[in-house]
């Protein structure tokens, strides 16, 4: 488990993930969000702003949360707050890269503020925001 003292402002973590149709289908099943714009190409072609299936925006946000819980700060992280701005769509077959950066450490509360940015394979920002987390106390 990471220690608060070992985290530093400017510390970064990065992870890239391929967004597959299967991942989108599993996400829909787990979240109960079976909106056909995510799952049905024919429906999406005629009814979606993007004219094709688009991944749930929260998939990208969830990948940022996963990186917080596994790498920065890591196991034992308690998620307190998250702001999100969805800037561009993610489509099946896109590769997204999550980038976290420690912006601030609050010594008194042992809280950490992180920048959360997700970009696609073309370098376009798809989601951006900030998160507040803390480490589980010993």
C-alpha positions as CSV (number, residue, x, y, z in Angstrom):
1,X,0.0,0.0,0.0
2,X,1.4,3.5,-0.9
3,X,2.3,6.0,1.8
4,X,1.2,9.6,1.7
5,X,4.8,10.7,2.2
6,X,5.9,8.8,-1.0
7,X,3.4,10.7,-3.3
8,X,4.8,13.9,-4.8
9,X,3.3,16.9,-6.7
10,X,4.0,16.3,-10.4
11,X,4.0,12.5,-10.1
12,X,2.3,10.8,-13.1
13,X,0.7,7.6,-14.2
14,X,-0.3,6.5,-17.7
15,X,-2.2,3.6,-19.1
16,X,-3.5,2.8,-22.6
17,X,-6.5,0.6,-23.3
18,X,-8.3,-0.6,-26.4
19,X,-12.0,0.1,-26.3
20,X,-13.6,-3.0,-27.9
21,X,-17.3,-3.7,-28.8
22,X,-17.1,-6.5,-26.2
23,X,-15.9,-4.1,-23.5
24,X,-18.8,-1.8,-24.3
25,X,-21.3,-4.7,-24.2
26,X,-19.9,-5.8,-20.8
27,X,-20.1,-2.2,-19.5
28,X,-23.7,-2.0,-20.6
29,X,-24.5,-5.2,-18.9
30,X,-22.9,-4.2,-15.6
31,X,-24.3,-0.7,-15.5
32,X,-27.7,-1.5,-17.0
33,X,-27.2,1.2,-19.6
34,X,-28.3,-0.6,-22.7
35,X,-29.0,2.5,-24.8
36,X,-28.8,1.2,-28.4
37,X,-26.5,4.1,-29.4
38,X,-23.8,2.1,-27.6
39,X,-24.8,-1.4,-28.9
40,X,-26.7,-1.4,-32.2
41,X,-24.9,-0.1,-35.3
42,X,-28.2,0.1,-37.3
43,X,-30.0,2.1,-34.6
44,X,-26.9,4.3,-34.0
45,X,-26.6,5.1,-37.8
46,X,-30.1,6.5,-37.9
47,X,-30.5,7.9,-34.4
48,X,-27.1,8.9,-33.0
49,X,-25.5,12.3,-33.4
50,X,-22.3,10.4,-34.3
51,X,-24.1,8.2,-36.9
52,X,-22.4,5.1,-35.4
53,X,-22.1,3.4,-32.1
54,X,-20.2,5.3,-29.4
55,X,-18.8,4.0,-26.2
56,X,-20.3,5.1,-22.9
57,X,-18.5,8.2,-21.7
58,X,-18.2,6.7,-18.2
59,X,-16.0,3.9,-19.6
60,X,-13.2,6.4,-20.1
61,X,-13.9,7.9,-16.7
62,X,-13.9,4.5,-15.1
63,X,-10.5,3.7,-16.6
64,X,-9.1,6.8,-14.8
65,X,-10.7,5.6,-11.6
66,X,-9.1,2.2,-12.1
67,X,-5.6,3.7,-12.6
68,X,-6.0,5.7,-9.3
69,X,-6.9,2.5,-7.4
70,X,-4.2,0.4,-8.9
71,X,-1.3,2.8,-9.6
72,X,-1.5,6.4,-8.5
73,X,-1.9,6.6,-5.6
74,X,-2.6,2.8,-5.7
75,X,-4.2,0.1,-3.6
76,X,-6.1,1.5,-0.6
77,X,-7.1,4.7,-2.4
78,X,-10.4,6.2,-1.3
79,X,-12.2,8.1,-4.1
80,X,-13.8,11.3,-2.7
81,X,-14.7,13.6,-5.7
82,X,-14.4,13.8,-9.5
83,X,-15.2,16.5,-12.0
84,X,-15.6,15.4,-15.6
85,X,-15.9,17.1,-19.0
86,X,-16.7,14.9,-21.9
87,X,-14.9,16.6,-24.9
88,X,-15.0,14.0,-27.7
89,X,-16.6,10.7,-28.4
90,X,-14.9,7.3,-28.1
91,X,-15.8,4.7,-30.7
92,X,-15.3,0.9,-30.7
93,X,-11.8,0.2,-31.8
94,X,-10.4,3.4,-30.3
95,X,-7.3,3.3,-28.1
96,X,-7.5,5.6,-25.1
97,X,-4.7,6.7,-22.8
98,X,-5.4,7.8,-19.3
99,X,-3.0,10.3,-17.8
100,X,-3.0,11.2,-14.1
101,X,-0.9,13.8,-12.4
102,X,-0.7,14.8,-8.8
103,X,-1.6,18.5,-8.6
104,X,-1.7,19.0,-4.8
105,X,-1.1,17.2,-1.5
106,X,-3.1,18.4,1.5
107,X,-1.0,17.5,4.5
108,X,-3.6,18.1,7.2
109,X,-6.4,16.0,5.6
110,X,-4.0,13.6,3.7
111,X,-5.9,14.3,0.5
112,X,-4.5,14.3,-2.9
113,X,-5.8,16.3,-5.9
114,X,-5.2,14.7,-9.3
115,X,-5.6,15.9,-12.9
116,X,-7.4,13.2,-14.9
117,X,-7.1,13.4,-18.7
118,X,-8.1,10.7,-21.3
119,X,-7.0,11.1,-24.9
120,X,-7.6,8.9,-27.9
121,X,-5.1,7.5,-30.4
122,X,-5.2,10.8,-32.3
123,X,-4.2,12.8,-29.3
124,X,-7.7,14.4,-28.9
125,X,-8.9,14.8,-25.3
126,X,-12.0,12.8,-24.8
127,X,-12.4,13.3,-21.0
128,X,-10.8,15.7,-18.6
129,X,-11.3,16.6,-15.0
130,X,-9.9,16.6,-11.5
131,X,-10.2,14.0,-8.7
132,X,-9.8,14.2,-5.0
133,X,-8.6,11.0,-3.2
134,X,-7.1,9.9,0.0
135,X,-5.2,6.9,1.1
136,X,-6.7,4.4,3.6
137,X,-5.4,5.2,7.0
138,X,-3.2,2.5,8.6
